[in-house]
Amino acid sequence: MSDTPDSAVQTARTHAVRAYVEQHRAAFLDDLAAWLRIPSVSAQPGHAPDVRASAEWLAAKLTETGFPAVEVWETAGAPAVFAEWPSDDENAPTVLVYGHHDVQPAAREDGWHTDPFEPVVRDGRMYARGASDDKGQVFFHTLGVRAHLAATGRTTPAVHLKLLVEGEEESGSPHFRALVEQHADRLAADAVIVSDTGMWSETTPTVCTGMRGVADCEIELYGPDQDIHSGSFGGAVPNPATVAGRLVAALHDEDERVAIPGFYDGAAPLDDAERALIAELPFDESSWLATAKSHGVLGEAGYSTLERVWARPTAEVNGIGGGYQGPGGKTIVPASAQLKISFRLVAGQDPDKIELAVRDWLAARVPAGIRYEITFGAPTRPCLTPLDHPALRSVAKAMSLAFDGAKIRFTREGGSGPAADLQDVLHAPVLFLGISVPSDGWHAPNEKVELDLLLKGVEAAAHLWSELPTARF
């Protein structure tokens, strides 16, 4: 059977994209290596000039790529890079791509086989800090848009294309929301594409549909004004360490559900369709446990391991302390105790309401005679794009074209990130386009990127700019 006219055009475009990418592969990788040599470690003040140099390098490269508007945006911390390339089609959708150009700290003595800021290509992989998280995945958009233009014969993208590449993601994005709010008009978009994520594996291409939010708190409990003798006073005065233990014990019920009243209010349930899609993934629990360095699974009753870490809210005790911790015994009632607790949140949960619920729960459980202080960090909201969203279907199709017609499956991320700020401020759906795989070793020694997958990311980006204008969203 011969191709229909539409499929023939698609086939020709797919071949043209791949040919262009292969033709420019070497120069693309040379440029990426040059960027990776800049140690843009945002968490270390001594590297602040390098973070700025990274932003300026990217701005220059985006200008060279063809973006007519490129700016370095200042923040109270590290600079971000903004670029814009309007389509000559006034009715085209506007798409904002998000990523970050800062990287985690890295040193040879951490266990790197080579200098982390001197890229090395070996066995089809490029090793360097930032190779996958996130410079490689940001940079594939430069070749992607050029491949899109070459394959379609256009002089401008088929979408109004914008990029925002921040410089503080690895430091918690402390100034990102303020930046987005300040430039909300410039950043306005119909959809946000986040290229700071990954796939299930090299052989199972996937698209992420959402990330959990997070809220965290520190609780200080104060009893007597100093450590006191447990023989003279124990059993007759409240013990803050005992209270800390009771709070931890009361955090979950017998089914490992969070027992804070109102905690699940608004939490979006997992529907049967998504549960079936998650169950299709080739998940090996024993391998997962080995990666986790854990010796057993435990979580909310009625859900699988993947469902628990991707799509259910959680409460985790991150730290507990108080009283004497030195060698031998010391029979005291301690003066104080401390707890650190974090909550991962799913779509529909409001971090502000979670904070109120936790405060009410704490007030109801701390006995008289114990003073306490509770402090919350800056929250991150959850984000989720429905499986039937037209823009998500476009991302999946673009990935499938890049991966030779492979079936694209769907995942979520159990962690949290600044993408939710874009969704919250810009009121646009957030979608994920990433090609990193678990073996890439984000934040670890010997971080790498699979070069063939990186070029698949280039192809997927090229196809996406042709696919999104056909989606109605």
PyMOL commands that set and color helices and strands:
alter all, ss='L'
color gray80, all
select helices_A, chain A and resi 5-23+25-36+45-65+108-110+135-152+169-171+176-182+184-187+230-233+240-249+272-280+285-292+305-311+351-365+390-402+419-426+438-440+451-470
alter helices_A, ss='H'
color red, helices_A
select strands_A, chain A and resi 69-73+80-85+94-100+120-122+125-127+160-166+191-194+206-211+213-222+228-229+314-322+332-333+336-345+371-376+383-384+409-413+430-432+448-450
alter strands_A, ss='S'
color yellow, strands_A
deselect
rebuild
show_as cartoon
